[in-house]
Amino acid sequence: MCSMEKIASCQLAFTPIVSDDYIADVNRVLEIISNSGLENEVGVLSTFVRGEKGRVLKLIADIYEEMDGITNFSMDIKISNICGCGK
């Protein structure tokens, strides 16, 4: 069983659109994810995040709020209530 908190898994791909420095934009998002304290794994096309549901959803909102003033973007998000922990 998982911990007492409801766990969510999330696959997130952030794509800057018409960015002056898309690499810096992507690196900033990766920094936000890293600073969240959530379990994460950076892949070639997306980043996997797992943790308490509320914290995962807050992370998505934090990325949106911070990057909204920096660049236009799209986020492709898949989220699941299957935590992958043998539940």
Buried (B, 14 or more C-beta within 10 A) or exposed (E): EEEEEEBBBBBBBBBBEEBEEBEEBBEBBBEBBEEBEBEBEEEEEBBBBBBBBEBBEBBBEBBEEEBEEBBEBEEEBEBEEEBEEEE
